[in-house]
Amino acid sequence: MIVTPHAPVTARQAGERLGREPATIRKWAQRYKVRTFGRAGREVVYDYADLAVIEWCIWDGHEIPATPEERDELRTARRTASV
């Protein structure tokens, strides 16, 4: 499965991509108020880019920004710094 950075994903899809259990993705979504795009049937659809920033913060030992907008700013700053 190919997932673009801003792709809408379910907890299962994000878990496969990030190497985490779907339950972990759902916990992150609740704890960190992950941006959602609605529902696909019974499943919530999340912003993959938002989840990926949370994963990076956890993996690298950084504090997780409180809002999706702050995580967008962090993602932009990281992208700019790597260019």
N, C-alpha and C positions, 0 to 999 in steps of 0.2 A: 504494500500500500504506500503510495506517495502522499505525503502531507506537506503542503506549503506552510510557511511560517504563520500565516494568519488564517489558516484553514479552520473551519468549524469542526470539532471532533467530539465524539462521545467519550465517556470515562474509559471505556474499553479501548478505544482507538488511541487515546492519549497514553494510557497505561502501556500499551504495546510499544509505542514510540519512545516513551521515556524509561521503559524498563521498570515500571511500578505496577502495583495491583490497581484495578479499577476502584476498589474501596479507598485506597490512598488518594487517588485523584478526587473522589467525591469529598473526602475529608478536607483536602486542600481547598476545594471550591467553597466549602462552607466556612472554614476557618479564615481564609484570606479574601473572601468575597470576589472570586474569580469572575471575570466578564463572561456572560452567557449570551447565546444567540437564540434561545427559545428551546423548543423540544422537537425531537424526531420520534414520533410515536410516544413511547413511555420513557425514553431516555432524554436527559438534559444535554444540550449541545453547548460546549465550552469553546472559548477562544484559545487555540493551541499556543499562540505566542505568549499569552498571559501565563499559562501553565509552565511553559518552557523557562520563563524568567524565574518563577518560583523554584523550579527544579535546580536551576543554576545557582540561585542564592543558597539553597540548602546544601548543595554539593560543595560549593566554594566557601561556606561558612559566613555568608553575608546576612545581614538583617533583611528580612523580606519587606519591601515597601508595602504600605498599608492599603493602597488603592490601585486599581488597574491603571489609572492615569499615571501614577508615580512609577509603576512597573514599565509603562510605555516609555517614560523618560529615561529610565535606566537602560532599557533595551536600545534606545536610540544612542545614548551615550556610549554604550559598549560597542555598538556597530561603528560609530564615528571613530572611536579610539583604535579599532582594529584595522582601519583603512589606511 
